[in-house]
């Protein structure tokens, strides 16, 4: 009887071990999703830089993430200031994956009640260099909040620009 039990256990083990696992798929927006190490600039309506970060808010580089919606829509993502370093925003934007652009006018900020325009959003693959000299993806977008009392006085909108986070110590 012991031999039969051992044989059944061995057969079950071999059967389970030989099963192929289905590969885990990515999200619909994985090409444009990521963690970004960015800085903020104040620009005018022509895109001319009026204030560098050190002269603007002095926050230095900060984190922004882009990620899929819960419904995994192919045509929308969230753009979020991770730690609220700049403006504490999380806005759902439309995305065109054929040219890696994104934006919205009058989007709801889900972090606190205000509206945000995110325009000229683009992800450029291998268009930047990391501090260690390696190629990296780049992100750039303009953002304007309806409760920004500095807009129209010091700048017309803010430009967020940076690179995809690599996780390498040499790039921090």
WOGIRA-V258872 format. One record per backbone hydrogen bond with DSSP energy under -0.5 kcal/mol. NH is the residue of the N-H (numbers start at 1). CO is the residue of the C=O. Records with the same first field share a line. If there is no record, write none. Layout:
NH = CO ; CO
This chain:
5 = 1
6 = 2
7 = 3
8 = 4
9 = 5
10 = 6
11 = 7
12 = 8
13 = 9
14 = 10
15 = 11
16 = 12
17 = 13
18 = 14
19 = 16
25 = 23
30 = 27
32 = 29
33 = 29
34 = 66
36 = 64
37 = 163
38 = 36 ; 62
39 = 161
41 = 159
42 = 51
43 = 41 ; 157
44 = 48
47 = 44
50 = 42
51 = 42
55 = 52
56 = 52 ; 53
57 = 53
58 = 53
62 = 38
64 = 36
65 = 80
66 = 34
67 = 78
69 = 76
72 = 69
76 = 73
77 = 93
78 = 67
79 = 91
80 = 65
81 = 89
82 = 63 ; 80
84 = 81
91 = 79
92 = 108
93 = 77 ; 91
94 = 103
95 = 75
96 = 101
97 = 95
99 = 96
100 = 96
101 = 96
102 = 121
103 = 94
104 = 118
107 = 116
109 = 114
110 = 90 ; 108
114 = 112
116 = 107
117 = 144
118 = 104 ; 116
119 = 117 ; 142
121 = 102
122 = 140
123 = 100
124 = 122 ; 138
125 = 123
127 = 124
128 = 136
130 = 134
133 = 130
136 = 128
138 = 124
139 = 162
140 = 122
141 = 160
142 = 119
143 = 158
144 = 117
146 = 115
148 = 145
149 = 147
151 = 148
152 = 155
153 = 150
154 = 150
155 = 150
156 = 43
157 = 43
158 = 143
159 = 41
160 = 141 ; 158
161 = 39 ; 159
162 = 139
163 = 37
164 = 137
165 = 35
171 = 168
172 = 169
